[in-house]
Amino acid sequence: MVTVETAIAVPVLLIVGLLASSVPAVVGAQVGCGDAAREVALLLARDQPASQVAAAVTSLAPAGASVGVKHGPSTVEVTVHARVGPLPGPLAGAVTLPVSARSVALRESAGLR
């Protein structure tokens, strides 16, 4: 009896451990998407150069993230999407989770009207 219980418990504990170890990777990617969306929206709202915007995306967004921009009459909306492989080691690409963030900023020139 103990052998059967152990045979069931050990894989379950390994799976739970893998899932628990993946939480920081997913949360970190979500925070990175949020930071990148906020910073890019603010830079675009201030009409900063494209090189500065690209540098912000590169430094803040997770690797392989895509950035979408919508220009409204008085706002800039930025959405950052990424897929995160939270599992470590050889299982890294087996499962990916989507993370995204959206930020809207009022154009500085629009606020002066």
Secondary structure, 3 states (H helix, E strand, C coil): CHHHHHHHHHHHHHHHHHHHHHHHHHHHHHHHHHHHHHHHHHHHHCCCCHHHHHHHHHHHCCCCCEEEEEECCCEEEEEEEEEECCCCHHHCCCCCEEEEEEEEEECHHHHCC
